[in-house]
Amino acid sequence: MNDRTDQTPHSWPLVLLRYVLPGSVILGGIVVMALGSEAELEGGAAIVGAGLAIFFLNWLFRAGVAGEREREREDRAREHFDRHGRWPD
């Protein structure tokens, strides 16, 4: 699933969306939590949770796409086997 040969190189907008955006939201939540009162502590925890949700939704999407690539590769290998009678290397 981590085979880099069939993946496109990371472009800066993807890096921003995958890592910088959730990191910024989490950092903002930590800053709000550090400011003091109980309400700010709860609000900051909610913001941190939102940042973690952004990160994990990105991760789930990438895992789904990688699974789809593996299925397509398997289908191509099966077609090759049907035509030539041997599994491709």
ABEGO torsion letter per residue (X at the ends): XABAAABBBBBAAAAAAAAAAAAAAAAAAAAAAAAGBAAAAAAAAAAAAAAAAAAAAAAAAAAAAAAAAAAAAAAAAAAAAAAAGBBBX
